């Protein structure tokens, strides 16, 4: 996934999709994953999120109010 793309689709067999999804989760990347059960093979849809950014903003805000 590049910096200017928010969504990436990976159509592959289940074992390959699971491997990619597990790698994303273990790396704690800011990406949400779900399986798109349309067509064959099914696809893994990965969408960027802003969890780390939101956490850093909250930490900075909390630090500035001390």
Buried (B, 14 or more C-beta within 10 A) or exposed (E): EEEEEEEBEBBBEEEEBEEBBEEBEEEEBBBEBEEEEEEEEBBBBBBBEEEEEEEEEEEEEEEEEE
